[in-house]
Amino acid sequence: MTDDTNFPPEKNLPAGYQPAKVWEWNKANGGQFSNINRPTAGPIFEKPLEVGKHPLQLYSLATPNGVKVTIMLEELLAAGHTGAEYDAWLVQIGEGQQFGSGFVDINPNSKIPAMVDHSTPEPTRVFESGSILLYLAEKFGAFLPKEHHARTEALNWLFWQMGAGPLLGGGFGHFYAYAPMKIEYAIDRFAMEVKRQFDVLDRHLADNEFMAGAEYSIADMAIWPWYGVVAQGKVYNDAGTYLEVDGYENVQRWTAMIADRPAVKRGRMVNRAFGEPSEQLRERHDASDFDLKTQDKLDAAKDVN
Ligand SMILES: N[C@@H](CCC(=O)N[C@@H](CS)C(=O)NCC(=O)O)C(=O)O
């Protein structure tokens, strides 16, 4: 614990700020997401979830955590696991849809992604992206190596991502790109950690084709939507330049290899409600939707009618 006398309030941000004895909810703190963040759990409005025709029902948005699961589902289908057919429903977290009663029933933590498996005797709810990846890998016997050491290595890296990712997203990404003011201390702290994480990955990928060794697995599917996408320089403004991501050559090799997989390209489009309309498949209910129902096509059809 630090001695507060060494840190005079004038040096705080904003200057003079002192934490109160008891925290109070400042609803208008101005930050991005301030309209959806709240200090309490539970539903705030009634809304049952829609259920489509397939065994697996996914409720999500194409953020990195959401994309992990749609990549896995598309990989399973590409590998011939027809039981992995799924309906993907859009949850607009910016509009607070994660606080509806139906969603909270399947994820009491009110975060996407969440899934229900209707192929079990009683429907099975699955939340937390890592838990969903593991559930699907075990259900279909796919993308998790069978050999003891490789399987353990895949799980090591899957859980590494679940712990490390929030320092990249909620830590670095938030303070570098989203916070309403630039705080040198916060940006330095998280940039240092994220560069260390990239070095961890880079050293590992120098000797391993994939995260778990020779086999593509759920560990790659968990890590790529975060670290691969930052390595491509596609998020958090010019974070790619700031973090000098081009220098992580092994991460770049692995990022490009995974980005090239057709199932990854499809998975990235599902539940995407931002960016290029031709890359948005806001809801997916059938494999043909990739050809017929991307947002550019839906918009064009609307214009004609
Ligand atoms: N540990 C969770 C994190 C999920 C998460 O943070 N989801 C974000 C989007 S990436 C969300 O739903 N945010 C809505 C909110 O915070 O209200 C997982 O991996 O599934």
Ligand as a Chemical Component Dictionary entry (heavy atoms), coordinates in Angstrom:
data_LIG
# 
_chem_comp.id                   LIG 
_chem_comp.type                 NON-POLYMER 
_chem_comp.pdbx_formal_charge   0 
_chem_comp.three_letter_code    LIG 
# 
loop_
_chem_comp_atom.comp_id 
_chem_comp_atom.atom_id 
_chem_comp_atom.alt_atom_id 
_chem_comp_atom.type_symbol 
_chem_comp_atom.charge 
_chem_comp_atom.model_Cartn_x 
_chem_comp_atom.model_Cartn_y 
_chem_comp_atom.model_Cartn_z 
_chem_comp_atom.pdbx_ordinal 
LIG N1  N1  N 0 -14.710 -12.817 -19.918 1  
LIG C1  C1  C 0 -15.826 -12.590 -20.801 2  
LIG C2  C2  C 0 -15.802 -11.170 -21.249 3  
LIG C3  C3  C 0 -16.952 -10.826 -22.132 4  
LIG C4  C4  C 0 -17.048 -9.337  -22.380 5  
LIG O1  O1  O 0 -16.336 -8.526  -21.784 6  
LIG N2  N2  N 0 -17.937 -8.959  -23.306 7  
LIG C5  C5  C 0 -18.134 -7.564  -23.609 8  
LIG C6  C6  C 0 -17.945 -7.328  -25.101 9  
LIG S1  S1  S 0 -16.367 -7.839  -25.632 10 
LIG C7  C7  C 0 -19.546 -7.144  -23.234 11 
LIG O2  O2  O 0 -20.485 -7.891  -23.440 12 
LIG N3  N3  N 0 -19.704 -5.939  -22.684 13 
LIG C8  C8  C 0 -20.984 -5.436  -22.331 14 
LIG C9  C9  C 0 -20.969 -4.765  -20.980 15 
LIG O3  O3  O 0 -19.895 -4.668  -20.383 16 
LIG O4  O4  O 0 -22.033 -4.337  -20.528 17 
LIG C10 C10 C 0 -15.741 -13.540 -21.995 18 
LIG O5  O5  O 0 -14.624 -13.805 -22.446 19 
LIG O6  O6  O 0 -16.788 -14.017 -22.469 20 
# 
loop_
_chem_comp_bond.comp_id 
_chem_comp_bond.atom_id_1 
_chem_comp_bond.atom_id_2 
_chem_comp_bond.value_order 
_chem_comp_bond.pdbx_ordinal 
LIG N1  C1  SING 1  
LIG C1  C2  SING 2  
LIG C1  C10 SING 3  
LIG C2  C3  SING 4  
LIG C3  C4  SING 5  
LIG C4  O1  DOUB 6  
LIG C4  N2  SING 7  
LIG N2  C5  SING 8  
LIG C5  C6  SING 9  
LIG C5  C7  SING 10 
LIG C6  S1  SING 11 
LIG C7  O2  DOUB 12 
LIG C7  N3  SING 13 
LIG N3  C8  SING 14 
LIG C8  C9  SING 15 
LIG C9  O3  DOUB 16 
LIG C9  O4  SING 17 
LIG C10 O5  DOUB 18 
LIG C10 O6  SING 19 
# 
